[in-house]
Amino acid sequence: MKEKVLFSIAGALALATIWLLFSFSKTDDTVAVVDSQRVLEEYQGFLEAKDSYEIKINDLSKNFNEKRMVFESKTKEYEILENSISNTEKSKKQVDLAKMQQELMKLGTTIENQSTVEETKLLEAVYNKINDFIQRYGKEEGYTAILGANGQGNVMYVDERNDITQEVINALNKEYVEGIK
């Protein structure tokens, strides 16, 4: 999940910054670069949201694993007793096991769907927060453009004087803790 999330956010930030770059006709030393992957990895809001997401998914998985263990136990019990019980009892146990297996599969699908929904909500909230912050930060600091670098080739070189990644991370985390002023 981490790489998928990081590449998704880095790509979105890269597209937003390229759009910002082309939106401005004036280019001068007020263009800066932000390592979007580092911003994501060090943004407290994302880290806390990711922890919350993982707790929810672990809780859902725990319930699934408990039910799976019960199913496996019942299956082994059936295999042990299979030769010593009547055909009627075999049929009843087979039907019960099939129902348990179907419920388990349904629960697994529900967990997958819920996981996707939760991940989408998390990413959307983080994208919105970071993009909103970068726009306000750029205006407040007088930048004409802030480019996102993610190691995928959209920014191949930047003089370290134009790299404001740490400034952005510090300010973003400060705003996360203290709120927007």
C-alpha positions as CSV (number, residue, x, y, z in Angstrom):
1,M,0.0,0.0,0.0
2,K,2.8,2.4,0.9
3,E,4.4,2.5,-2.6
4,K,1.0,2.7,-4.2
5,V,0.0,5.6,-2.0
6,L,3.3,7.4,-2.5
7,F,3.3,7.1,-6.2
8,S,-0.3,8.2,-6.5
9,I,0.3,11.3,-4.4
10,A,3.6,12.0,-6.0
11,G,2.0,11.8,-9.5
12,A,-0.9,14.0,-8.5
13,L,1.5,16.6,-7.0
14,A,3.6,16.5,-10.1
15,L,0.7,17.1,-12.4
16,A,-0.6,19.9,-10.3
17,T,2.8,21.6,-10.2
18,I,3.4,21.2,-14.0
19,W,0.0,22.9,-14.5
20,L,1.0,25.7,-12.2
21,L,4.2,26.1,-14.1
22,F,2.5,26.5,-17.4
23,S,-0.1,28.8,-15.9
24,F,2.5,31.4,-15.2
25,S,4.1,33.3,-18.1
26,K,6.8,34.9,-16.0
27,T,9.7,32.6,-15.0
28,D,12.4,33.8,-12.6
29,D,14.1,32.7,-9.4
30,T,10.7,32.4,-7.7
31,V,10.3,28.8,-9.1
32,A,11.0,26.2,-6.4
33,V,11.0,22.4,-6.2
34,V,9.5,20.1,-3.6
35,D,10.2,16.4,-3.3
36,S,6.6,15.3,-3.2
37,Q,7.5,11.8,-2.0
38,R,9.4,13.2,1.0
39,V,6.6,15.6,1.8
40,L,4.2,12.7,2.0
41,E,6.5,10.5,4.0
42,E,7.1,13.2,6.6
43,Y,3.7,14.8,6.7
44,Q,2.2,14.1,10.2
45,G,-1.3,14.3,8.9
46,F,-0.6,11.5,6.4
47,L,1.2,9.4,9.0
48,E,-1.6,9.6,11.5
49,A,-4.3,9.0,8.9
50,K,-2.3,5.9,7.6
51,D,-2.0,4.6,11.2
52,S,-5.8,5.0,11.6
53,Y,-6.4,3.3,8.3
54,E,-4.1,0.4,9.3
55,I,-5.9,0.0,12.7
56,K,-9.3,-0.2,10.9
57,I,-8.1,-2.7,8.4
58,N,-6.4,-4.8,11.1
59,D,-9.6,-4.9,13.1
60,L,-11.5,-6.1,10.0
61,S,-8.8,-8.7,9.3
62,K,-8.8,-9.9,12.9
63,N,-12.6,-10.7,12.6
64,F,-12.0,-12.4,9.3
65,N,-9.1,-14.5,10.6
66,E,-11.1,-15.6,13.7
67,K,-13.9,-16.8,11.4
68,R,-11.4,-18.5,9.1
69,M,-9.8,-20.4,12.0
70,V,-13.3,-21.6,13.1
71,F,-14.0,-22.7,9.5
72,E,-10.6,-24.6,9.3
73,S,-11.3,-26.2,12.7
74,K,-14.7,-27.4,11.6
75,T,-13.3,-28.7,8.3
76,K,-10.6,-30.7,10.2
77,E,-13.2,-32.0,12.6
78,Y,-15.4,-33.1,9.7
79,E,-12.4,-34.9,8.0
80,I,-11.7,-36.8,11.2
81,L,-15.3,-37.8,11.8
82,E,-16.2,-38.4,8.1
83,N,-15.8,-42.2,8.2
84,S,-17.6,-42.6,11.5
85,I,-20.8,-40.6,10.9
86,S,-23.9,-41.4,8.9
87,N,-24.5,-40.2,5.4
88,T,-27.3,-37.8,6.7
89,E,-24.8,-36.3,9.2
90,K,-22.2,-36.0,6.5
91,S,-24.6,-34.2,4.2
92,K,-25.6,-31.8,7.0
93,K,-22.0,-31.1,8.0
94,Q,-21.1,-30.5,4.3
95,V,-23.9,-28.1,3.9
96,D,-22.9,-26.3,7.1
97,L,-19.2,-26.1,5.9
98,A,-20.3,-24.8,2.5
99,K,-22.4,-22.1,4.2
100,M,-19.5,-21.1,6.4
101,Q,-17.1,-21.0,3.5
102,Q,-19.6,-18.8,1.5
103,E,-19.9,-16.4,4.5
104,L,-16.2,-16.3,4.8
105,M,-15.7,-15.4,1.1
106,K,-18.5,-12.8,1.4
107,L,-16.8,-11.3,4.5
108,G,-13.4,-11.3,2.6
109,T,-15.0,-9.4,-0.3
110,T,-16.6,-6.9,2.1
111,I,-13.3,-6.3,3.8
112,E,-11.6,-5.7,0.5
113,N,-14.2,-3.3,-0.6
114,Q,-14.2,-1.4,2.7
115,S,-10.4,-1.3,2.6
116,T,-10.5,0.3,-0.9
117,V,-13.1,2.9,0.3
118,E,-11.1,3.7,3.4
119,E,-7.9,4.1,1.3
120,T,-9.6,6.3,-1.2
121,K,-11.0,8.6,1.5
122,L,-7.5,8.8,3.2
123,L,-5.8,9.6,-0.1
124,E,-8.3,12.2,-1.1
125,A,-8.1,14.0,2.2
126,V,-4.3,14.0,2.1
127,Y,-4.2,15.1,-1.6
128,N,-6.6,18.0,-0.8
129,K,-4.7,19.1,2.3
130,I,-1.3,19.1,0.7
131,N,-2.4,20.7,-2.6
132,D,-4.3,23.4,-0.7
133,F,-1.3,24.0,1.6
134,I,1.2,24.2,-1.3
135,Q,-1.0,26.8,-3.1
136,R,-1.3,29.0,0.0
137,Y,2.3,28.5,0.8
138,G,3.4,29.5,-2.7
139,K,1.3,32.6,-2.7
140,E,2.4,33.7,0.8
141,E,6.1,33.1,0.0
142,G,5.9,34.8,-3.4
143,Y,6.6,31.8,-5.6
144,T,5.4,31.9,-9.2
145,A,5.6,28.1,-9.3
146,I,6.4,25.2,-7.1
147,L,7.3,22.0,-9.0
148,G,6.9,18.6,-7.5
149,A,9.8,16.2,-8.0
150,N,9.1,12.5,-7.4
151,G,12.1,10.7,-8.9
152,Q,10.1,9.7,-12.0
153,G,11.8,12.1,-14.4
154,N,9.6,15.2,-14.3
155,V,12.3,17.3,-12.6
156,M,15.7,15.9,-13.4
157,Y,17.9,18.5,-11.7
158,V,17.4,21.3,-9.3
159,D,19.9,23.5,-7.6
160,E,19.5,22.9,-3.9
161,R,18.9,26.7,-3.4
162,N,15.5,26.1,-5.1
163,D,14.6,23.0,-3.1
164,I,12.1,24.1,-0.5
165,T,11.1,20.5,0.5
166,Q,12.2,20.8,4.2
167,E,10.6,24.3,4.5
168,V,7.3,22.9,3.2
169,I,7.4,19.8,5.4
170,N,8.1,21.9,8.5
171,A,5.4,24.5,7.7
172,L,2.8,21.8,6.7
173,N,3.4,19.8,9.9
174,K,3.3,23.0,12.0
175,E,-0.1,23.9,10.4
176,Y,-1.3,20.4,11.0
177,V,-0.4,20.7,14.7
178,E,-1.4,24.3,15.3
179,G,-4.2,24.7,12.7
180,I,-4.6,27.3,9.9
181,K,-4.0,30.8,11.2
